């Protein structure tokens, strides 16, 4: 009777996994919901559906956890392809932050360390969310 619920829940969890995390925990829970749907199709009672979903969810999440530990991989972390690229600083703010022009847009930026000199042209050394962390431009360091 509630078989559609398990399939809908699986679809929502897979969608959330694709949109956000990349940690595989939501994917493990989606597979657990599929197990619940299969148990319902086989005529299992609601109690058996809950038990199978709970057990397979725990096993799936533990599997994802140990896989991440074994491989040392953090799928949720994004690669910083912008590191090493030059940006033009448009304005330095009083709090030490800056607005920079990069890739046809304006970005918030901060310097890597308080000792980093503030220049008109800097290099991206790290990306923290949507904030660029700037270091000294190696070409201007010798001037």
C-alpha positions in Angstrom: 0.0 0.0 0.0 2.8 2.5 0.9 5.2 1.1 -1.8 5.1 4.3 -3.7 6.5 6.1 -0.7 9.8 4.1 -0.7 10.3 4.8 -4.4 9.5 8.5 -4.1 11.8 8.7 -1.1 14.6 7.0 -3.1 14.1 9.5 -5.9 14.3 12.5 -3.5 17.4 11.2 -1.8 19.2 10.5 -5.1 18.3 14.0 -6.3 19.6 15.5 -3.1 22.9 13.6 -3.5 23.4 14.8 -7.0 22.6 18.4 -6.2 24.7 18.7 -3.1 26.9 16.5 -1.1 28.8 13.9 -3.1 29.4 12.1 0.2 27.5 8.9 -0.8 25.6 8.8 2.5 22.3 10.0 0.8 22.9 7.5 -2.0 23.2 4.7 0.7 19.9 5.9 2.2 18.3 6.0 -1.3 19.3 2.4 -1.8 17.8 1.5 1.6 14.5 3.1 0.4 14.7 0.9 -2.7 15.1 -2.1 -0.5 11.9 -1.1 1.3 10.1 -0.8 -2.0 11.3 -4.2 -3.0 10.1 -5.7 0.3 6.7 -4.1 -0.3 6.5 -5.5 -3.8 7.3 -9.0 -2.4 4.4 -8.6 0.0 6.3 -7.8 3.2 4.4 -6.1 6.0 5.1 -2.5 6.9 7.1 -3.7 9.9 9.4 -5.8 7.6 9.7 -2.8 5.3 10.8 -0.6 8.2 13.2 -3.2 9.5 14.8 -3.8 6.0 15.1 0.0 5.3 16.7 0.6 8.7 19.1 -2.3 8.5 20.2 -1.6 4.9 20.5 2.1 5.7 22.9 1.4 8.6 24.9 -1.0 6.5 25.1 1.4 3.6 26.1 4.4 5.7 28.8 2.3 7.5 30.0 1.1 4.1 30.3 4.7 2.8 32.0 5.8 6.0 34.6 3.0 5.9 35.1 3.5 2.1 35.9 7.2 2.7 38.3 6.3 5.5 40.1 3.6 3.5 40.5 5.7 0.3 41.2 8.9 2.1 38.8 10.5 -0.3 36.5 13.4 0.4 34.1 13.5 -2.5 32.5 16.7 -1.3 35.6 18.7 -1.6 35.9 20.7 -4.8 39.0 21.1 -6.8 40.4 24.6 -6.9 41.1 25.1 -10.6 41.4 28.8 -10.0 44.6 28.5 -7.9 47.5 30.2 -9.6 45.4 32.5 -11.7 45.9 36.3 -11.7 43.2 38.7 -10.7 43.0 42.5 -10.9 42.1 44.1 -7.6 39.4 46.8 -8.1 39.3 48.1 -4.5 40.8 47.3 -1.1 38.4 47.6 1.7 39.2 49.0 5.2 38.8 45.5 6.8 41.5 44.0 4.5 39.1 42.4 2.1 39.0 43.3 -1.6 36.8 43.2 -4.7 38.5 41.7 -7.7 37.7 41.2 -11.3 38.1 37.6 -12.4 36.4 35.6 -15.1 34.2 38.4 -16.2 32.7 38.9 -12.8 33.4 40.6 -9.4 34.5 38.5 -6.5 35.2 38.9 -2.8 38.8 38.3 -1.9 41.0 38.3 1.2 44.8 38.1 1.5 46.4 34.9 2.6 48.3 36.4 5.5 48.3 39.8 7.2 51.9 40.3 6.0 50.9 39.8 2.3 51.4 43.1 0.5 48.3 44.6 -1.2 48.9 45.1 -4.9 46.8 45.9 -7.9 47.5 42.4 -9.4 47.5 39.3 -7.2 47.5 35.6 -7.6 44.8 33.2 -6.2 46.4 30.8 -3.7 43.2 29.2 -2.3 39.4 29.3 -2.8 37.2 29.2 0.3 33.6 28.8 -0.9 33.1 31.9 -3.0 35.9 33.9 -1.5 39.3 34.0 -3.3 42.4 34.0 -1.1 45.1 36.1 -2.7 48.9 35.9 -2.4 51.6 38.0 -3.9 52.1 38.0 -7.6 55.4 36.3 -8.2 56.2 38.7 -11.1 55.8 41.8 -8.9 57.6 40.3 -5.9 61.0 41.2 -7.4 60.1 44.8 -8.0 
